[in-house]
Amino acid sequence: MADPLPREQATAAGVMASFLRVGAPVDHASSLLLALGVLCALLGQVTPPAAVLALLLGLGEKYFAWRAALDADLFAVLAHNPGHEAAFDAALGACMGRSTPLPQRTLAQRWQGARRFLLWQIGLVLAQALLLAAVLLLG
């Protein structure tokens, strides 16, 4: 009989990958807010400091969106290869140019880090939206 633990880990990793894909529509919303901010800046509706802040928030969101999307793909790899976390870490380390493998982490530790990227991404989109709303309503 097959060990149920790798199968459970594969299922958990697959669920995590799906959950992280929520970042894609969040990223699209950020792109729209970024475009709206640029348009408002070109029309003189936004002061230069607010425009710079909006740009920085948008760029920060793009970074966290990229990380969340990368982690979604990496969790999908883990889901398709249960029980091979050491090989996964060695391959990931090699892609990052490390000569020594990355330290072994539990699935819960991996999820905690990936979830943090998604939460930062969502927080930055909310900050973008609040900044633009404040500038347009108060400005």
C-alpha positions as CSV (number, residue, x, y, z in Angstrom):
1,M,0.0,0.0,0.0
2,A,1.3,3.5,-0.9
3,D,2.3,5.9,1.8
4,P,-0.7,8.3,2.3
5,L,1.5,11.2,3.5
6,P,2.9,12.1,0.1
7,R,-0.6,11.9,-1.4
8,E,-1.9,14.2,1.3
9,Q,1.0,16.6,0.7
10,A,0.4,16.5,-3.0
11,T,-3.3,17.4,-2.4
12,A,-2.3,20.2,-0.1
13,A,0.2,21.6,-2.5
14,G,-2.3,21.5,-5.3
15,V,-4.8,23.4,-3.2
16,M,-2.2,25.9,-2.3
17,A,-1.3,26.4,-6.0
18,S,-4.9,27.0,-6.8
19,F,-5.3,29.4,-3.9
20,L,-2.3,31.4,-5.0
21,R,-3.7,31.8,-8.5
22,V,-6.2,34.3,-6.9
23,G,-3.3,36.7,-7.3
24,A,-3.9,36.9,-11.1
25,P,-7.1,38.9,-11.0
26,V,-5.7,41.0,-8.2
27,D,-2.8,41.8,-10.4
28,H,-5.2,42.8,-13.3
29,A,-7.0,45.2,-10.9
30,S,-3.6,46.7,-10.0
31,S,-2.8,47.2,-13.6
32,L,-6.1,49.0,-14.1
33,L,-5.5,51.2,-11.1
34,L,-2.0,51.9,-12.3
35,A,-3.3,52.9,-15.7
36,L,-6.0,55.1,-14.1
37,G,-3.3,56.8,-11.9
38,V,-1.1,57.5,-15.0
39,L,-4.1,58.9,-16.9
40,C,-5.1,61.1,-13.9
41,A,-1.5,62.3,-13.6
42,L,-1.4,63.2,-17.3
43,L,-4.6,65.1,-16.9
44,G,-3.3,67.0,-13.9
45,Q,-5.8,65.4,-11.5
46,V,-3.0,63.9,-9.3
47,T,-0.1,65.8,-7.6
48,P,3.4,64.6,-8.4
49,P,4.0,63.1,-4.9
50,A,0.7,61.2,-5.1
51,A,1.6,60.0,-8.7
52,V,5.0,58.8,-7.5
53,L,3.4,57.0,-4.5
54,A,0.8,55.4,-6.8
55,L,3.6,54.2,-9.1
56,L,5.6,52.8,-6.2
57,L,2.5,50.9,-4.9
58,G,1.8,49.5,-8.3
59,L,5.4,48.4,-8.8
60,G,5.5,46.8,-5.4
61,E,2.3,44.9,-6.2
62,K,3.8,43.7,-9.5
63,Y,6.7,42.2,-7.6
64,F,4.4,40.4,-5.1
65,A,2.2,39.3,-8.0
66,W,5.2,37.8,-9.7
67,R,6.2,36.0,-6.5
68,A,2.7,34.6,-5.9
69,A,2.5,33.4,-9.5
70,L,5.9,31.7,-9.2
71,D,4.9,30.1,-6.0
72,A,1.7,28.8,-7.5
73,D,3.7,27.1,-10.3
74,L,6.2,25.8,-7.7
75,F,3.4,24.3,-5.6
76,A,2.0,22.7,-8.7
77,V,5.4,21.0,-9.2
78,L,5.3,19.8,-5.6
79,A,1.7,18.5,-6.1
80,H,2.8,16.5,-9.1
81,N,5.9,15.1,-7.4
82,P,4.9,14.1,-3.8
83,G,7.7,12.8,-1.6
84,H,10.4,14.5,-3.6
85,E,10.9,17.7,-1.7
86,A,14.7,17.2,-1.4
87,A,15.0,17.0,-5.2
88,F,12.7,20.0,-5.5
89,D,14.8,22.0,-3.1
90,A,18.0,21.0,-4.9
91,A,16.5,22.0,-8.3
92,L,15.2,25.3,-6.9
93,G,18.6,26.1,-5.3
94,A,20.3,25.3,-8.6
95,C,18.0,27.7,-10.5
96,M,18.9,30.4,-8.0
97,G,22.6,29.7,-8.6
98,R,23.3,28.1,-5.2
99,S,26.0,25.5,-4.9
100,T,24.4,24.0,-1.8
101,P,20.8,22.9,-1.6
102,L,18.2,25.0,0.1
103,P,17.4,24.0,3.7
104,Q,14.5,21.5,3.8
105,R,11.2,23.1,4.9
106,T,7.8,21.6,5.7
107,L,4.8,22.2,3.5
108,A,3.3,24.4,6.2
109,Q,6.5,26.6,6.2
110,R,6.4,26.8,2.4
111,W,2.7,27.8,2.5
112,Q,3.3,30.5,5.2
113,G,5.9,32.2,3.0
114,A,3.8,32.0,-0.2
115,R,0.7,33.2,1.6
116,R,2.6,36.3,2.8
117,F,3.3,37.3,-0.8
118,L,-0.3,37.0,-1.7
119,L,-1.4,39.1,1.4
120,W,1.2,41.8,0.5
121,Q,-0.1,41.8,-3.0
122,I,-3.7,42.3,-1.9
123,G,-2.7,44.9,0.6
124,L,-0.8,46.9,-2.0
125,V,-3.8,46.8,-4.4
126,L,-6.0,48.1,-1.6
127,A,-3.5,50.9,-0.9
128,Q,-3.5,51.8,-4.6
129,A,-7.3,51.9,-4.7
130,L,-7.5,54.0,-1.5
131,L,-4.9,56.4,-2.7
132,L,-6.6,57.0,-6.0
133,A,-10.0,57.3,-4.4
134,A,-8.7,59.8,-1.9
135,V,-7.0,61.9,-4.6
136,L,-10.0,61.9,-6.9
137,L,-12.6,62.5,-4.2
138,L,-10.6,65.1,-2.2
139,G,-8.5,66.5,-5.0
